[in-house]
Amino acid sequence: MFKKPEPLLIEAAQRVAQRIRVGISESLPPLPDGCRVTLSLGVAAYPFGSDLREAVMQADRKHFRAKESGRDQVVVSPLVNDV
């Protein structure tokens, strides 16, 4: 999360999360049962002075949306004040 939710920073956060997701998925060998390790992430930003707890809850909701939507993906939340 970033305190200054400029579109470029949000996009940068999404790219970082995507690199982390891919890096983990590609660096770990398959499990003994043949399944591979995947990572689902939620990304949220919040304007300075907004409620940090709300931004964390937004990121958590997006994390679960990523898992429900097929896993192994990054889902970005709109700005807290835009919801």
ZAFILUM-367454 format. One record per residue (C-alpha): residue number from 1; residue in one letter; x, y, z negated. Coordinates in nm, 3 decimals, decimal comma. Last residue first. Layout:
% residues N
> NUM_a_X_Y_Z
...
% end
This chain:
% residues 83
> 83_v_-1,553_0,275_0,336
> 82_d_-1,371_0,584_0,467
> 81_n_-1,255_0,699_0,122
> 80_v_-1,072_0,370_0,067
> 79_l_-0,902_0,395_0,405
> 78_p_-0,991_0,107_0,634
> 77_s_-0,867_-0,236_0,528
> 76_v_-0,614_-0,430_0,734
> 75_v_-0,630_-0,806_0,789
> 74_v_-0,309_-1,005_0,841
> 73_q_-0,324_-1,365_0,963
> 72_d_-0,247_-1,727_0,877
> 71_r_-0,602_-1,814_0,772
> 70_g_-0,900_-1,891_0,993
> 69_s_-1,139_-1,607_0,927
> 68_e_-1,211_-1,707_0,566
> 67_k_-0,843_-1,671_0,472
> 66_a_-0,815_-1,333_0,641
> 65_r_-1,139_-1,221_0,476
> 64_f_-0,993_-1,331_0,141
> 63_h_-0,688_-1,111_0,194
> 62_k_-0,912_-0,828_0,314
> 61_r_-1,107_-0,845_-0,012
> 60_d_-0,781_-0,840_-0,210
> 59_a_-0,653_-0,539_-0,016
> 58_q_-0,979_-0,355_-0,088
> 57_m_-0,959_-0,452_-0,457
> 56_v_-0,605_-0,314_-0,469
> 55_a_-0,726_0,010_-0,308
> 54_e_-1,012_0,032_-0,558
> 53_r_-0,772_-0,020_-0,848
> 52_l_-0,552_0,261_-0,715
> 51_d_-0,841_0,508_-0,750
> 50_s_-0,777_0,803_-0,524
> 49_g_-0,534_1,081_-0,608
> 48_f_-0,322_1,035_-0,300
> 47_p_-0,526_0,867_-0,029
> 46_y_-0,535_0,488_-0,035
> 45_a_-0,397_0,221_0,189
> 44_a_-0,493_-0,145_0,221
> 43_v_-0,332_-0,457_0,367
> 42_g_-0,465_-0,810_0,315
> 41_l_-0,240_-1,107_0,380
> 40_s_-0,282_-1,470_0,484
> 39_l_0,024_-1,693_0,480
> 38_t_0,081_-2,034_0,634
> 37_v_0,276_-2,341_0,529
> 36_r_0,257_-2,627_0,778
> 35_c_0,070_-2,951_0,739
> 34_g_0,250_-3,270_0,843
> 33_d_0,170_-3,466_0,524
> 32_p_0,529_-3,428_0,406
> 31_l_0,499_-3,048_0,442
> 30_p_0,620_-2,884_0,761
> 29_p_0,947_-2,695_0,737
> 28_l_0,953_-2,338_0,610
> 27_s_1,119_-2,065_0,814
> 26_e_0,858_-2,016_1,085
> 25_s_0,554_-1,968_0,860
> 24_i_0,744_-1,756_0,612
> 23_g_0,889_-1,531_0,878
> 22_v_0,558_-1,504_1,062
> 21_r_0,372_-1,382_0,755
> 20_i_0,655_-1,149_0,645
> 19_r_0,675_-1,000_0,994
> 18_q_0,296_-0,951_0,998
> 17_a_0,304_-0,779_0,659
> 16_v_0,577_-0,546_0,784
> 15_r_0,378_-0,471_1,101
> 14_q_0,063_-0,399_0,898
> 13_a_0,254_-0,168_0,666
> 12_a_0,395_0,015_0,970
> 11_e_0,044_0,052_1,114
> 10_i_-0,072_0,199_0,783
> 9_l_0,226_0,433_0,783
> 8_l_0,155_0,545_1,139
> 7_p_-0,212_0,603_1,058
> 6_e_-0,127_0,829_0,765
> 5_p_-0,243_0,685_0,435
> 4_k_-0,006_0,871_0,201
> 3_k_0,002_0,668_-0,122
> 2_f_0,108_0,355_0,066
> 1_m_0,000_0,000_0,000
% end
